[in-house]
Structure formats: C-alpha cells, structure tokens
Amino acid sequence: MESIGRPSPSLGGGGTDGRERCGHFQMPLHYPRYNKSDYETMPEWKLDCLLKEYGLPITGDVEAKRKFAMGAFLWPY
C-alpha cells in the first residue's frame, strides 16, 4: 500500500520548488484571499503563477494581468 504523504512523480511532486509547482494545473482547494491593494502591488511572476494555478490565461502586460486577476478574484460589495 502506498503512503498518501508521498507525492506522485507524474504529478510534479517530489522536491520541486515554487517555480516548478505552478507549472501544471491542479484545481486549487481555496479561493485566493488577496485584496485590491495586494493585486496592485503583486509582482508579475506571482500574478503569472496565480493565474496559471487556476488555469487562467497569462497574456498581456503586467497591468492587463492585474486587471484580469482583480476581475476574476475580487467580489464587488
């Protein structure tokens, strides 16, 4: 019987760092908890990783990515 604590090599597990972890799609368990100011100051690499994590397109410049992420993840009150 396999241990459930050991990630499968075919799923990108096993000693990968943060840059490699966002390289494949796996449905996230939680909705991102960033606010508007977080998205406005988020570096482009982090936006890319966040969008890729949710299977969303990563196109355009950093401002377009910020606008897309805010539209996708922020709820109007």
Contacts in CASP RR format, 6 or more apart in sequence:
PFRMAT RR
TARGET T0000
AUTHOR 0000-0000-0000
METHOD contacts of the structure
MODEL  1
MESIGRPSPSLGGGGTDGRERCGHFQMPLHYPRYNKSDYETMPEWKLDCL
LKEYGLPITGDVEAKRKFAMGAFLWPY
7 13 0 8 1.000
7 14 0 8 1.000
11 24 0 8 1.000
11 26 0 8 1.000
12 20 0 8 1.000
12 21 0 8 1.000
12 24 0 8 1.000
13 21 0 8 1.000
18 49 0 8 1.000
19 49 0 8 1.000
22 48 0 8 1.000
22 49 0 8 1.000
22 50 0 8 1.000
22 52 0 8 1.000
22 53 0 8 1.000
23 52 0 8 1.000
25 52 0 8 1.000
25 53 0 8 1.000
25 55 0 8 1.000
28 53 0 8 1.000
28 54 0 8 1.000
31 73 0 8 1.000
32 50 0 8 1.000
32 54 0 8 1.000
32 73 0 8 1.000
34 42 0 8 1.000
34 73 0 8 1.000
35 74 0 8 1.000
36 70 0 8 1.000
36 74 0 8 1.000
39 47 0 8 1.000
39 66 0 8 1.000
39 69 0 8 1.000
39 70 0 8 1.000
39 73 0 8 1.000
39 74 0 8 1.000
40 66 0 8 1.000
42 50 0 8 1.000
42 66 0 8 1.000
42 69 0 8 1.000
44 62 0 8 1.000
44 65 0 8 1.000
47 58 0 8 1.000
47 62 0 8 1.000
47 65 0 8 1.000
47 66 0 8 1.000
47 69 0 8 1.000
48 58 0 8 1.000
48 65 0 8 1.000
50 69 0 8 1.000
51 57 0 8 1.000
51 58 0 8 1.000
51 65 0 8 1.000
51 68 0 8 1.000
51 69 0 8 1.000
52 58 0 8 1.000
54 72 0 8 1.000
56 68 0 8 1.000
56 72 0 8 1.000
57 68 0 8 1.000
58 65 0 8 1.000
59 65 0 8 1.000
END
